[in-house]
Amino acid sequence: MDAIFHVMVPLLFLLLVGTNKKRVLALLPLGILPDLGRFFYIRKGLHSFFFVFLVLMVIYLLNHATRKGREMKSVIAIAAFYLFSHLLLDLGAYMALFYPFSDTTYALQARIVLVDLFPRLVLGVSSGGLGELEQGIGGILSEPGLGILLMVVMVVAYFKIKRKEASK
């Protein structure tokens, strides 16, 4: 998945459900945090459940003294959504989901196909060693990603214009 979509997809979902905009924007970098490991050649460690829980624990501890109850729960929920959505959006790629406890990488495939005009869910799991992981700097936006991004921009612009017209 393109890096831009690791930010845009969860951001749009959170805004569509009416989540606090300040918190959503403040936590936005968490959407690409696992990909920052590419710059340090540690992608295997940042695309794991252990890393996600470690980041959530750090956020909890940092916010524990300054936030109370429901506010802190909201911050943790938004952070968890960004981090887990990153893993979900990378489902087809090899990830060391249980690193550092296991060096095995997993690629999870899920497709809906038509068989005799009936939809069928096809699930698969591939596993391998750490050699399957792409280390180094990856792409930011592919050609299909750019097309999807432009469609999202057009839809957002349409709804903004429609909202302005309705308020007149």
N, C-alpha and C positions, 0 to 999 in steps of 0.2 A: 504494500500500500504506500502511496506517495506520502511524504512527510506532511504536506499541506492538509491532507485529509485526516491525518491523525489529530489535527487540531480542529479542522472545520466540522467534521461529522459529529463528534461529541458536543462541540460548542452549539451547533444548531439544535441538537436534541435538548440540551439543557435550557436553551433560550425558549424553545417551543413549549416546554412544560412550565415555563414561568419561574425558573430558578433565579435567585438573587443575582443580578447582572454584575455587581461589584465582585462577588465571590467567584463567579464563573470566569470573569476576565483575569482576576488575580491568580487563579489556579491554572490558567490556560497552558503555561509551559509544561505542565505535567503530561499533556497530550503527546508531546514528542520526547519526553525525558528518556524513555528506553532506547530511542534511536541515537541519542547523544553518545552512547557507548561506542558507536562506530568510529568516532573521532579518536578514541583512546584504545581501539582494538579490544574492547571488552563487551561486545554485543551479547555474547553468550550469558553474561552475568546480569544484564539489564532486562532481558526478555524472559524473566523467570518469576514464578509466584513468590519466591523468597524476597526478591528485590521489591516487588509491589508491596508486600507486607512490611518490609523494612522502611520504605518511604512513608507508608501510612502511619507506622509507629512513630517516626520522627515528627511528622506533622502533628500527630496527637500530642506528643510530648511538648512540642513548641507552642501549641495552642492551649494546653491544659491550664496554664497559669493566667492566660489573658482572656479566654472565652469561657462561657458557662453553658452547660447543658445543651439546649437545642441548637444554639449557634455553632457550637463545636461539632455536633453531630452533622450539621449541614456541610461544614467545611470538609469533614472526613468523607461524607457521602459523595461530594463533588470530586474530591481527589481520587477516591476509589473508582468512580465512574470514568474519569479520564484515563487512569492507569489500566484498568481492565478492558476498556474499549480499545486501547492500543493493542493489547494482546489479541482481542477478538478480530480486529481489522487485519492482523497479520496471520490469521489462521492457516492459510495455505502455505506459508513459508516455514522453514525449519526453525524451531525455537528450543532452547534448552530450558524447558518449563520448570524443571526441578533442580536447576543449578543452584548452589554448589554441591548438592547432595547426589547428583547424577550428571554425568557428562552426555547422556543420551539426548539427542534432539528429536523433536516430534513435529511432523507436519500433519495437520488435521484438514481433511477435505470433506466438504459437504456440498452436495449439488442436488437440485431438483431437476429431473429429466422426464421427458414424456416417453412412456412405453405404451404402445397401442392407444395413444391419445389420453392416457391416464397419467397424472403426475406421480412420480415415485422419488422418494428421498434416498439418496445414495451417500453413505458415510464411509470414510476410510481414514486410517492412521498409518503413516509411514514413520519409521524411526531410523536413526543413524547416529554416527558419532559427531563430534564437534566440527569435523571437516566440512560438513554440509552448510555450516553457517558462513554467510558472506561477511567477511571482516573488511573494514575500510569504509570509505565514504560512499553512501548510496545516493540514488536520485532524489530530487526534491519533488518534481512534478513530471509525470509522463504525458504523452500525447492524449491517451484516453482520460487521464486525470485532468488535464487542462480543459478538455471538452466538458467533463462533468462539472468542473469548477465554474465554467462560464454559464452552464445551465442553471446552477444554483444561484449565481449572481443575478441572472435574468429573473428567476422566480422571486428572489428577495426584493429586487427593484420593483417588480410588478405589484407585490403586496404592499410595499411602501407607498407607491403611487395610489393604489386603491384605497389605502387607509387615509391618505391626505384628502382625496376626493370625498370620502365618506364624512370627514370631519368638517367639511365646508358647509 
